[in-house]
Amino acid sequence: MKKNMAYTLFIDSDIFSDVFLVREPHFESSVAVSHLRNELEIELFTSPSIILNTNYIAQNQDNVVMAVKGVSEILKVVEIITTTNEILIDCFNNKHVDVENAVQYFTNL
């Protein structure tokens, strides 16, 4: 049974890539997000495109097996959200500076 989380947090591919690739200077902060999930009852969300981008980036580091394993682990701790055609149209037609961020922002969690 899924417990009710007190907070929600959208995770983008930068966080996942920091962890997968041990990218500094953000590696430790990105790893801490998963610890906060349990300590503060934060529910983590991401989108299908973030998962696909993370997998692509990780596989290009010449370790397909580790990439698949890493993405499989991610999918155990995040909820996948989806968007609608209406949200996409709105984000593209309203002159948002960063359409990707607008889609993430306007997609209901």
Phi and psi in radians as a Rosetta constraint file:
Dihedral C 1 N 2 CA 2 C 2 CIRCULARHARMONIC -1.373 0.35
Dihedral N 2 CA 2 C 2 N 3 CIRCULARHARMONIC 2.254 0.35
Dihedral C 2 N 3 CA 3 C 3 CIRCULARHARMONIC -1.491 0.35
Dihedral N 3 CA 3 C 3 N 4 CIRCULARHARMONIC 2.677 0.35
Dihedral C 3 N 4 CA 4 C 4 CIRCULARHARMONIC -1.313 0.35
Dihedral N 4 CA 4 C 4 N 5 CIRCULARHARMONIC 2.187 0.35
Dihedral C 4 N 5 CA 5 C 5 CIRCULARHARMONIC -1.593 0.35
Dihedral N 5 CA 5 C 5 N 6 CIRCULARHARMONIC 2.565 0.35
Dihedral C 5 N 6 CA 6 C 6 CIRCULARHARMONIC -1.370 0.35
Dihedral N 6 CA 6 C 6 N 7 CIRCULARHARMONIC -0.537 0.35
Dihedral C 6 N 7 CA 7 C 7 CIRCULARHARMONIC -2.356 0.35
Dihedral N 7 CA 7 C 7 N 8 CIRCULARHARMONIC 2.764 0.35
Dihedral C 7 N 8 CA 8 C 8 CIRCULARHARMONIC -2.183 0.35
Dihedral N 8 CA 8 C 8 N 9 CIRCULARHARMONIC 2.616 0.35
Dihedral C 8 N 9 CA 9 C 9 CIRCULARHARMONIC -2.505 0.35
Dihedral N 9 CA 9 C 9 N 10 CIRCULARHARMONIC 2.234 0.35
Dihedral C 9 N 10 CA 10 C 10 CIRCULARHARMONIC -1.522 0.35
Dihedral N 10 CA 10 C 10 N 11 CIRCULARHARMONIC 2.236 0.35
Dihedral C 10 N 11 CA 11 C 11 CIRCULARHARMONIC -1.847 0.35
Dihedral N 11 CA 11 C 11 N 12 CIRCULARHARMONIC 2.221 0.35
Dihedral C 11 N 12 CA 12 C 12 CIRCULARHARMONIC -1.774 0.35
Dihedral N 12 CA 12 C 12 N 13 CIRCULARHARMONIC 3.098 0.35
Dihedral C 12 N 13 CA 13 C 13 CIRCULARHARMONIC -1.170 0.35
Dihedral N 13 CA 13 C 13 N 14 CIRCULARHARMONIC -0.401 0.35
Dihedral C 13 N 14 CA 14 C 14 CIRCULARHARMONIC -1.084 0.35
Dihedral N 14 CA 14 C 14 N 15 CIRCULARHARMONIC -0.730 0.35
Dihedral C 14 N 15 CA 15 C 15 CIRCULARHARMONIC -1.103 0.35
Dihedral N 15 CA 15 C 15 N 16 CIRCULARHARMONIC -0.872 0.35
Dihedral C 15 N 16 CA 16 C 16 CIRCULARHARMONIC -1.089 0.35
Dihedral N 16 CA 16 C 16 N 17 CIRCULARHARMONIC -0.728 0.35
Dihedral C 16 N 17 CA 17 C 17 CIRCULARHARMONIC -1.166 0.35
Dihedral N 17 CA 17 C 17 N 18 CIRCULARHARMONIC -0.652 0.35
Dihedral C 17 N 18 CA 18 C 18 CIRCULARHARMONIC -0.984 0.35
Dihedral N 18 CA 18 C 18 N 19 CIRCULARHARMONIC -0.735 0.35
Dihedral C 18 N 19 CA 19 C 19 CIRCULARHARMONIC -1.273 0.35
Dihedral N 19 CA 19 C 19 N 20 CIRCULARHARMONIC -0.871 0.35
Dihedral C 19 N 20 CA 20 C 20 CIRCULARHARMONIC -1.047 0.35
Dihedral N 20 CA 20 C 20 N 21 CIRCULARHARMONIC -0.730 0.35
Dihedral C 20 N 21 CA 21 C 21 CIRCULARHARMONIC -1.738 0.35
Dihedral N 21 CA 21 C 21 N 22 CIRCULARHARMONIC 0.057 0.35
Dihedral C 21 N 22 CA 22 C 22 CIRCULARHARMONIC 0.855 0.35
Dihedral N 22 CA 22 C 22 N 23 CIRCULARHARMONIC 0.931 0.35
Dihedral C 22 N 23 CA 23 C 23 CIRCULARHARMONIC -1.450 0.35
Dihedral N 23 CA 23 C 23 N 24 CIRCULARHARMONIC 2.211 0.35
Dihedral C 23 N 24 CA 24 C 24 CIRCULARHARMONIC -1.704 0.35
Dihedral N 24 CA 24 C 24 N 25 CIRCULARHARMONIC 2.637 0.35
Dihedral C 24 N 25 CA 25 C 25 CIRCULARHARMONIC -1.662 0.35
Dihedral N 25 CA 25 C 25 N 26 CIRCULARHARMONIC 0.217 0.35
Dihedral C 25 N 26 CA 26 C 26 CIRCULARHARMONIC -1.795 0.35
Dihedral N 26 CA 26 C 26 N 27 CIRCULARHARMONIC 0.029 0.35
Dihedral C 26 N 27 CA 27 C 27 CIRCULARHARMONIC -0.956 0.35
Dihedral N 27 CA 27 C 27 N 28 CIRCULARHARMONIC -0.934 0.35
Dihedral C 27 N 28 CA 28 C 28 CIRCULARHARMONIC -1.086 0.35
Dihedral N 28 CA 28 C 28 N 29 CIRCULARHARMONIC -0.710 0.35
Dihedral C 28 N 29 CA 29 C 29 CIRCULARHARMONIC -1.139 0.35
Dihedral N 29 CA 29 C 29 N 30 CIRCULARHARMONIC -0.692 0.35
Dihedral C 29 N 30 CA 30 C 30 CIRCULARHARMONIC -1.186 0.35
Dihedral N 30 CA 30 C 30 N 31 CIRCULARHARMONIC -0.685 0.35
Dihedral C 30 N 31 CA 31 C 31 CIRCULARHARMONIC -1.131 0.35
Dihedral N 31 CA 31 C 31 N 32 CIRCULARHARMONIC -0.628 0.35
Dihedral C 31 N 32 CA 32 C 32 CIRCULARHARMONIC -1.087 0.35
Dihedral N 32 CA 32 C 32 N 33 CIRCULARHARMONIC -0.438 0.35
Dihedral C 32 N 33 CA 33 C 33 CIRCULARHARMONIC -1.021 0.35
Dihedral N 33 CA 33 C 33 N 34 CIRCULARHARMONIC -0.730 0.35
Dihedral C 33 N 34 CA 34 C 34 CIRCULARHARMONIC -1.173 0.35
Dihedral N 34 CA 34 C 34 N 35 CIRCULARHARMONIC -0.574 0.35
Dihedral C 34 N 35 CA 35 C 35 CIRCULARHARMONIC -1.229 0.35
Dihedral N 35 CA 35 C 35 N 36 CIRCULARHARMONIC -0.661 0.35
Dihedral C 35 N 36 CA 36 C 36 CIRCULARHARMONIC -1.102 0.35
Dihedral N 36 CA 36 C 36 N 37 CIRCULARHARMONIC -0.552 0.35
Dihedral C 36 N 37 CA 37 C 37 CIRCULARHARMONIC -0.930 0.35
Dihedral N 37 CA 37 C 37 N 38 CIRCULARHARMONIC -0.807 0.35
Dihedral C 37 N 38 CA 38 C 38 CIRCULARHARMONIC -1.415 0.35
Dihedral N 38 CA 38 C 38 N 39 CIRCULARHARMONIC -0.760 0.35
Dihedral C 38 N 39 CA 39 C 39 CIRCULARHARMONIC -1.176 0.35
Dihedral N 39 CA 39 C 39 N 40 CIRCULARHARMONIC -0.700 0.35
Dihedral C 39 N 40 CA 40 C 40 CIRCULARHARMONIC -1.908 0.35
Dihedral N 40 CA 40 C 40 N 41 CIRCULARHARMONIC 0.154 0.35
Dihedral C 40 N 41 CA 41 C 41 CIRCULARHARMONIC 0.966 0.35
Dihedral N 41 CA 41 C 41 N 42 CIRCULARHARMONIC 0.886 0.35
Dihedral C 41 N 42 CA 42 C 42 CIRCULARHARMONIC -1.656 0.35
Dihedral N 42 CA 42 C 42 N 43 CIRCULARHARMONIC 2.273 0.35
Dihedral C 42 N 43 CA 43 C 43 CIRCULARHARMONIC -1.634 0.35
Dihedral N 43 CA 43 C 43 N 44 CIRCULARHARMONIC 2.222 0.35
Dihedral C 43 N 44 CA 44 C 44 CIRCULARHARMONIC -1.675 0.35
Dihedral N 44 CA 44 C 44 N 45 CIRCULARHARMONIC 2.381 0.35
Dihedral C 44 N 45 CA 45 C 45 CIRCULARHARMONIC -2.199 0.35
Dihedral N 45 CA 45 C 45 N 46 CIRCULARHARMONIC 2.665 0.35
Dihedral C 45 N 46 CA 46 C 46 CIRCULARHARMONIC -2.691 0.35
Dihedral N 46 CA 46 C 46 N 47 CIRCULARHARMONIC 3.074 0.35
Dihedral C 46 N 47 CA 47 C 47 CIRCULARHARMONIC -1.926 0.35
Dihedral N 47 CA 47 C 47 N 48 CIRCULARHARMONIC 2.817 0.35
Dihedral C 47 N 48 CA 48 C 48 CIRCULARHARMONIC -1.001 0.35
Dihedral N 48 CA 48 C 48 N 49 CIRCULARHARMONIC -0.677 0.35
Dihedral C 48 N 49 CA 49 C 49 CIRCULARHARMONIC -1.139 0.35
Dihedral N 49 CA 49 C 49 N 50 CIRCULARHARMONIC -0.597 0.35
Dihedral C 49 N 50 CA 50 C 50 CIRCULARHARMONIC -1.131 0.35
Dihedral N 50 CA 50 C 50 N 51 CIRCULARHARMONIC -0.755 0.35
Dihedral C 50 N 51 CA 51 C 51 CIRCULARHARMONIC -1.061 0.35
Dihedral N 51 CA 51 C 51 N 52 CIRCULARHARMONIC -0.801 0.35
Dihedral C 51 N 52 CA 52 C 52 CIRCULARHARMONIC -1.133 0.35
Dihedral N 52 CA 52 C 52 N 53 CIRCULARHARMONIC -0.730 0.35
Dihedral C 52 N 53 CA 53 C 53 CIRCULARHARMONIC -1.114 0.35
Dihedral N 53 CA 53 C 53 N 54 CIRCULARHARMONIC -0.747 0.35
Dihedral C 53 N 54 CA 54 C 54 CIRCULARHARMONIC -1.088 0.35
Dihedral N 54 CA 54 C 54 N 55 CIRCULARHARMONIC -0.779 0.35
Dihedral C 54 N 55 CA 55 C 55 CIRCULARHARMONIC -1.061 0.35
Dihedral N 55 CA 55 C 55 N 56 CIRCULARHARMONIC -0.779 0.35
Dihedral C 55 N 56 CA 56 C 56 CIRCULARHARMONIC -1.051 0.35
Dihedral N 56 CA 56 C 56 N 57 CIRCULARHARMONIC -0.822 0.35
Dihedral C 56 N 57 CA 57 C 57 CIRCULARHARMONIC -1.093 0.35
Dihedral N 57 CA 57 C 57 N 58 CIRCULARHARMONIC -0.800 0.35
Dihedral C 57 N 58 CA 58 C 58 CIRCULARHARMONIC -1.143 0.35
Dihedral N 58 CA 58 C 58 N 59 CIRCULARHARMONIC -0.713 0.35
Dihedral C 58 N 59 CA 59 C 59 CIRCULARHARMONIC -1.174 0.35
Dihedral N 59 CA 59 C 59 N 60 CIRCULARHARMONIC -0.480 0.35
Dihedral C 59 N 60 CA 60 C 60 CIRCULARHARMONIC -1.303 0.35
Dihedral N 60 CA 60 C 60 N 61 CIRCULARHARMONIC -0.031 0.35
Dihedral C 60 N 61 CA 61 C 61 CIRCULARHARMONIC -1.612 0.35
Dihedral N 61 CA 61 C 61 N 62 CIRCULARHARMONIC 0.291 0.35
Dihedral C 61 N 62 CA 62 C 62 CIRCULARHARMONIC 1.162 0.35
Dihedral N 62 CA 62 C 62 N 63 CIRCULARHARMONIC 0.519 0.35
Dihedral C 62 N 63 CA 63 C 63 CIRCULARHARMONIC -2.470 0.35
Dihedral N 63 CA 63 C 63 N 64 CIRCULARHARMONIC 1.357 0.35
Dihedral C 63 N 64 CA 64 C 64 CIRCULARHARMONIC -1.081 0.35
Dihedral N 64 CA 64 C 64 N 65 CIRCULARHARMONIC -0.724 0.35
Dihedral C 64 N 65 CA 65 C 65 CIRCULARHARMONIC -1.072 0.35
Dihedral N 65 CA 65 C 65 N 66 CIRCULARHARMONIC -0.797 0.35
Dihedral C 65 N 66 CA 66 C 66 CIRCULARHARMONIC -1.169 0.35
Dihedral N 66 CA 66 C 66 N 67 CIRCULARHARMONIC -0.628 0.35
Dihedral C 66 N 67 CA 67 C 67 CIRCULARHARMONIC -1.078 0.35
Dihedral N 67 CA 67 C 67 N 68 CIRCULARHARMONIC -0.839 0.35
Dihedral C 67 N 68 CA 68 C 68 CIRCULARHARMONIC -1.113 0.35
Dihedral N 68 CA 68 C 68 N 69 CIRCULARHARMONIC -0.730 0.35
Dihedral C 68 N 69 CA 69 C 69 CIRCULARHARMONIC -1.107 0.35
Dihedral N 69 CA 69 C 69 N 70 CIRCULARHARMONIC -0.757 0.35
Dihedral C 69 N 70 CA 70 C 70 CIRCULARHARMONIC -1.100 0.35
Dihedral N 70 CA 70 C 70 N 71 CIRCULARHARMONIC -0.779 0.35
Dihedral C 70 N 71 CA 71 C 71 CIRCULARHARMONIC -1.145 0.35
Dihedral N 71 CA 71 C 71 N 72 CIRCULARHARMONIC -0.659 0.35
Dihedral C 71 N 72 CA 72 C 72 CIRCULARHARMONIC -1.057 0.35
Dihedral N 72 CA 72 C 72 N 73 CIRCULARHARMONIC -0.679 0.35
Dihedral C 72 N 73 CA 73 C 73 CIRCULARHARMONIC -1.187 0.35
Dihedral N 73 CA 73 C 73 N 74 CIRCULARHARMONIC -0.708 0.35
Dihedral C 73 N 74 CA 74 C 74 CIRCULARHARMONIC -0.999 0.35
Dihedral N 74 CA 74 C 74 N 75 CIRCULARHARMONIC -0.793 0.35
Dihedral C 74 N 75 CA 75 C 75 CIRCULARHARMONIC -1.133 0.35
Dihedral N 75 CA 75 C 75 N 76 CIRCULARHARMONIC -0.277 0.35
Dihedral C 75 N 76 CA 76 C 76 CIRCULARHARMONIC -1.359 0.35
Dihedral N 76 CA 76 C 76 N 77 CIRCULARHARMONIC -0.378 0.35
Dihedral C 76 N 77 CA 77 C 77 CIRCULARHARMONIC -2.073 0.35
Dihedral N 77 CA 77 C 77 N 78 CIRCULARHARMONIC -0.059 0.35
Dihedral C 77 N 78 CA 78 C 78 CIRCULARHARMONIC -2.102 0.35
Dihedral N 78 CA 78 C 78 N 79 CIRCULARHARMONIC 2.695 0.35
Dihedral C 78 N 79 CA 79 C 79 CIRCULARHARMONIC -1.731 0.35
Dihedral N 79 CA 79 C 79 N 80 CIRCULARHARMONIC 2.417 0.35
Dihedral C 79 N 80 CA 80 C 80 CIRCULARHARMONIC -1.629 0.35
Dihedral N 80 CA 80 C 80 N 81 CIRCULARHARMONIC 2.223 0.35
Dihedral C 80 N 81 CA 81 C 81 CIRCULARHARMONIC -1.842 0.35
Dihedral N 81 CA 81 C 81 N 82 CIRCULARHARMONIC 2.735 0.35
Dihedral C 81 N 82 CA 82 C 82 CIRCULARHARMONIC -2.189 0.35
Dihedral N 82 CA 82 C 82 N 83 CIRCULARHARMONIC 2.844 0.35
Dihedral C 82 N 83 CA 83 C 83 CIRCULARHARMONIC -2.047 0.35
Dihedral N 83 CA 83 C 83 N 84 CIRCULARHARMONIC 3.113 0.35
Dihedral C 83 N 84 CA 84 C 84 CIRCULARHARMONIC -2.047 0.35
Dihedral N 84 CA 84 C 84 N 85 CIRCULARHARMONIC 2.860 0.35
Dihedral C 84 N 85 CA 85 C 85 CIRCULARHARMONIC -1.034 0.35
Dihedral N 85 CA 85 C 85 N 86 CIRCULARHARMONIC -0.716 0.35
Dihedral C 85 N 86 CA 86 C 86 CIRCULARHARMONIC -1.055 0.35
Dihedral N 86 CA 86 C 86 N 87 CIRCULARHARMONIC -0.754 0.35
Dihedral C 86 N 87 CA 87 C 87 CIRCULARHARMONIC -1.125 0.35
Dihedral N 87 CA 87 C 87 N 88 CIRCULARHARMONIC -0.764 0.35
Dihedral C 87 N 88 CA 88 C 88 CIRCULARHARMONIC -1.069 0.35
Dihedral N 88 CA 88 C 88 N 89 CIRCULARHARMONIC -0.810 0.35
Dihedral C 88 N 89 CA 89 C 89 CIRCULARHARMONIC -1.037 0.35
Dihedral N 89 CA 89 C 89 N 90 CIRCULARHARMONIC -0.803 0.35
Dihedral C 89 N 90 CA 90 C 90 CIRCULARHARMONIC -1.054 0.35
Dihedral N 90 CA 90 C 90 N 91 CIRCULARHARMONIC -0.771 0.35
Dihedral C 90 N 91 CA 91 C 91 CIRCULARHARMONIC -1.168 0.35
Dihedral N 91 CA 91 C 91 N 92 CIRCULARHARMONIC -0.611 0.35
Dihedral C 91 N 92 CA 92 C 92 CIRCULARHARMONIC -1.366 0.35
Dihedral N 92 CA 92 C 92 N 93 CIRCULARHARMONIC -0.491 0.35
Dihedral C 92 N 93 CA 93 C 93 CIRCULARHARMONIC -1.641 0.35
Dihedral N 93 CA 93 C 93 N 94 CIRCULARHARMONIC -0.087 0.35
Dihedral C 93 N 94 CA 94 C 94 CIRCULARHARMONIC -1.893 0.35
Dihedral N 94 CA 94 C 94 N 95 CIRCULARHARMONIC 0.367 0.35
Dihedral C 94 N 95 CA 95 C 95 CIRCULARHARMONIC 0.958 0.35
Dihedral N 95 CA 95 C 95 N 96 CIRCULARHARMONIC 0.694 0.35
Dihedral C 95 N 96 CA 96 C 96 CIRCULARHARMONIC -1.172 0.35
Dihedral N 96 CA 96 C 96 N 97 CIRCULARHARMONIC 2.435 0.35
Dihedral C 96 N 97 CA 97 C 97 CIRCULARHARMONIC -1.104 0.35
Dihedral N 97 CA 97 C 97 N 98 CIRCULARHARMONIC -0.732 0.35
Dihedral C 97 N 98 CA 98 C 98 CIRCULARHARMONIC -2.131 0.35
Dihedral N 98 CA 98 C 98 N 99 CIRCULARHARMONIC 1.718 0.35
Dihedral C 98 N 99 CA 99 C 99 CIRCULARHARMONIC -1.088 0.35
Dihedral N 99 CA 99 C 99 N 100 CIRCULARHARMONIC -0.711 0.35
Dihedral C 99 N 100 CA 100 C 100 CIRCULARHARMONIC -1.026 0.35
Dihedral N 100 CA 100 C 100 N 101 CIRCULARHARMONIC -0.816 0.35
Dihedral C 100 N 101 CA 101 C 101 CIRCULARHARMONIC -1.149 0.35
Dihedral N 101 CA 101 C 101 N 102 CIRCULARHARMONIC -0.629 0.35
Dihedral C 101 N 102 CA 102 C 102 CIRCULARHARMONIC -1.118 0.35
Dihedral N 102 CA 102 C 102 N 103 CIRCULARHARMONIC -0.748 0.35
Dihedral C 102 N 103 CA 103 C 103 CIRCULARHARMONIC -1.064 0.35
Dihedral N 103 CA 103 C 103 N 104 CIRCULARHARMONIC -0.779 0.35
Dihedral C 103 N 104 CA 104 C 104 CIRCULARHARMONIC -1.090 0.35
Dihedral N 104 CA 104 C 104 N 105 CIRCULARHARMONIC -0.734 0.35
Dihedral C 104 N 105 CA 105 C 105 CIRCULARHARMONIC -1.160 0.35
Dihedral N 105 CA 105 C 105 N 106 CIRCULARHARMONIC -0.755 0.35
Dihedral C 105 N 106 CA 106 C 106 CIRCULARHARMONIC -1.506 0.35
Dihedral N 106 CA 106 C 106 N 107 CIRCULARHARMONIC -0.137 0.35
Dihedral C 106 N 107 CA 107 C 107 CIRCULARHARMONIC -1.349 0.35
Dihedral N 107 CA 107 C 107 N 108 CIRCULARHARMONIC 2.200 0.35
Dihedral C 107 N 108 CA 108 C 108 CIRCULARHARMONIC -1.231 0.35
Dihedral N 108 CA 108 C 108 N 109 CIRCULARHARMONIC 2.356 0.35
